[in-house]
Amino acid sequence: MSGSRASRDVLGRGLRVLGQAIRDEPRLFTIGVVGSSLFGLLIIANSYVVGGVIGNVVVPAFAGKHATAGTLALVAAAFLGISLLRVASIFGRRLGAGYMQFRLQARYRRAVTRRYLSLPPSWHQTHATGTLLSNANSDVEAAFVPIAPLPFAVGTIVMVVAAVISLFVTDWVLAMVGVALFPGLFGLNVVYSRHMSPRQIRAQQLRAKVSAVAHESFDGALVVKTMGREEDESRRFAVFVTELRDALISVGRLRGLFDPVMDSLPSVGTLAVLLLGAWRLQSGAISVSELVTVSFLFTVLAFPVRAIGWVVAELPRSVAGWDRVQAVLSSTGDLHYGTKKLEVSGAATMAFDNIDFRYGDGPLVLNDVTFTIPAGKTVALVGPTGSGKSTIAALAVRLVDPADGTISLDGTALPDLTEASLARTAALVPQIPFVFDDTVRGNVTLDREGIGDEDAWRALRLAQAERFIEKLPQGLATAVGERGTSLSGGQRQRITLARALAGRPRLLVLDDATSAVDPRVEAAILASLRSRDAGASILVVAYRRATIALADEVIYLEQGKVVATGTHADLLATNQGYADLVTAYEKAEQERVEA
Ligand SMILES: Nc1ncnc2c1ncn2[C@@H]1O[C@H](COP(=O)(O)OP(=O)(O)OP(=O)(O)O)[C@@H](O)[C@H]1O
């Protein structure tokens, strides 16, 4: 795309963003524009008063004709009245613009965050957290930067139109100066925007990059420190920070060039008015009052006209931010839910029927997988790394949908269920526990309706976490720190398990959810979950022999296919691959304990 087409495109798209903002906040925009238009009209009125005073009071005074006290009082009242109205107009303009800008930011931040939460895990896997933070923060902010001067700029247009009319009413020759000057000012703004556009877009992209790299470095602080990568990480970060600095300096340099030119143009206009005005005055075409009015008008117009420049200058940044926000808002891939609801108590039955699954356009990672978890039973998934265990766990709670086949709960296909019914029925406890920066109570109950302290304690008891929580200084009310930093890995896992149990799920999916707890505690957890108390069927991805042995049935997977199904003892006796794997697990566990 050629430079001028690109800049016209940015201008057009920027105006569409402003149009959307006005449609979102019409009332506040109107308040701002009314205030600003009043401000502009008062500037013109003020010029007339100044011109009138100079021509009718000051100049006659030089000739010894002094104004009466009444006239002076009238002049004072006019200046005072205009000043008071100006105070009100600035108040209205700033209030309207400020409220509009910050309300829009809040509205779109909420929308972006809501969208993040409804998009599927596959979407999140391809979008860096730092970039998402930048979308919700600096991109939303950038999209609405031109809103702050927008009402001022629109009011200025009203003022310029009124000024040109009043110029023509005064004198057509002087009016020609305005006719030449104002389009010049607008043209300059357009040229400015054309040069500013690529600089602003680049700066906005770099802001996101800096945020993404910083987030990754902080998130992986432990790896960075233990691997002695501080210097390299700092260098990696410095590259983008330096690039951002240079991009912003280039923005500042251009602005530094533009601002004085914008400032000086109206002064050139004033000069032209004075030269032409002197000639018109001599020929008797205009009066002293009119000349003063027009030249004063050109002097005071310079400042408001710059508001248009502020809006135009920020449009490229606004478009860059808006595009990135829209990319999130228009992302698709969310799952659609049905209308059916399931029973709320009693263990559920889950069936996988001929399930095929692939990530994106990749190869099949599950191939014709069929198995059932009967109500109240525990089924263990065992298989070498990469065989598809976590994928099955994700499918069971419908984080993703299969490419082919049907997964059902109590005979109802998962897509036919409401989101709430599915969330209530099946709970996943993932491999990596996530603990919020909250109290133990907050982490277990998540403020879900109908889950009180008694339910929290019951869940913690089942998760074998009751004893260590009792020993904490404030029990349930103990704050656990960001991401549960004050807890051990096994404690975090048990709190995460208790969170799932507190909702009394009818199917519990444990994806290697107790790997960090002691093997005896893990066996105790599974035993308590299998008791009637928990009331749930269990699908467990397991590595320890003691845990696997507790399952009613074991499904042995290899490369996305079910190779064998049966009890642990049966599989041990009949399947060499299974026997080798479980023995290897056991050896690894023993070595770990010894170490
Ligand atoms: N998000 C993803 N995008 C593309 N491929 C993926 C993704 N997640 C997993 N895979 C691939 O799918 C296959 C199954 O992975 P999965 O995590 O289900 O295996 P697993 O048996 O749970 O492995 P592990 O025991 O190591 O946790 C693997 O080949 C893996 O590389």
Ligand as a Chemical Component Dictionary entry (heavy atoms), coordinates in Angstrom:
data_LIG
# 
_chem_comp.id                   LIG 
_chem_comp.type                 NON-POLYMER 
_chem_comp.pdbx_formal_charge   0 
_chem_comp.three_letter_code    LIG 
# 
loop_
_chem_comp_atom.comp_id 
_chem_comp_atom.atom_id 
_chem_comp_atom.alt_atom_id 
_chem_comp_atom.type_symbol 
_chem_comp_atom.charge 
_chem_comp_atom.model_Cartn_x 
_chem_comp_atom.model_Cartn_y 
_chem_comp_atom.model_Cartn_z 
_chem_comp_atom.pdbx_ordinal 
LIG N1  N1  N 0 -1.502 -27.768 22.780 1  
LIG C1  C1  C 0 -1.000 -28.721 22.025 2  
LIG N2  N2  N 0 -0.760 -28.475 20.733 3  
LIG C2  C2  C 0 -0.251 -29.445 19.914 4  
LIG N3  N3  N 0 0.030  -30.679 20.330 5  
LIG C3  C3  C 0 -0.184 -30.975 21.618 6  
LIG C4  C4  C 0 -0.699 -30.009 22.545 7  
LIG N4  N4  N 0 -0.815 -30.577 23.748 8  
LIG C5  C5  C 0 -0.384 -31.863 23.593 9  
LIG N5  N5  N 0 0.007  -32.098 22.323 10 
LIG C6  C6  C 0 0.502  -33.374 21.775 11 
LIG O1  O1  O 0 -0.509 -34.345 21.946 12 
LIG C7  C7  C 0 0.041  -35.582 22.328 13 
LIG C8  C8  C 0 -0.628 -36.051 23.619 14 
LIG O2  O2  O 0 -0.266 -35.147 24.657 15 
LIG P1  P1  P 0 -0.779 -35.307 26.138 16 
LIG O3  O3  O 0 -0.319 -34.141 26.916 17 
LIG O4  O4  O 0 -2.211 -35.631 26.126 18 
LIG O5  O5  O 0 0.055  -36.607 26.588 19 
LIG P2  P2  P 0 0.233  -37.216 28.043 20 
LIG O6  O6  O 0 0.060  -38.670 27.888 21 
LIG O7  O7  O 0 -0.614 -36.518 29.035 22 
LIG O8  O8  O 0 1.766  -36.882 28.303 23 
LIG P3  P3  P 0 2.523  -36.686 29.706 24 
LIG O9  O9  O 0 2.508  -37.978 30.401 25 
LIG O10 O10 O 0 3.909  -36.310 29.271 26 
LIG O11 O11 O 0 1.815  -35.581 30.425 27 
LIG C9  C9  C 0 1.537  -35.371 22.430 28 
LIG O12 O12 O 0 2.127  -35.829 21.230 29 
LIG C10 C10 C 0 1.695  -33.882 22.546 30 
LIG O13 O13 O 0 2.899  -33.482 21.931 31 
# 
loop_
_chem_comp_bond.comp_id 
_chem_comp_bond.atom_id_1 
_chem_comp_bond.atom_id_2 
_chem_comp_bond.value_order 
_chem_comp_bond.pdbx_ordinal 
LIG N1  C1  SING 1  
LIG C1  N2  SING 2  
LIG C1  C4  DOUB 3  
LIG N2  C2  DOUB 4  
LIG C2  N3  SING 5  
LIG N3  C3  DOUB 6  
LIG C3  C4  SING 7  
LIG C3  N5  SING 8  
LIG C4  N4  SING 9  
LIG N4  C5  DOUB 10 
LIG C5  N5  SING 11 
LIG N5  C6  SING 12 
LIG C6  O1  SING 13 
LIG C6  C10 SING 14 
LIG O1  C7  SING 15 
LIG C7  C8  SING 16 
LIG C7  C9  SING 17 
LIG C8  O2  SING 18 
LIG O2  P1  SING 19 
LIG P1  O3  DOUB 20 
LIG P1  O4  SING 21 
LIG P1  O5  SING 22 
LIG O5  P2  SING 23 
LIG P2  O6  DOUB 24 
LIG P2  O7  SING 25 
LIG P2  O8  SING 26 
LIG O8  P3  SING 27 
LIG P3  O9  DOUB 28 
LIG P3  O10 SING 29 
LIG P3  O11 SING 30 
LIG C9  O12 SING 31 
LIG C9  C10 SING 32 
LIG C10 O13 SING 33 
# 
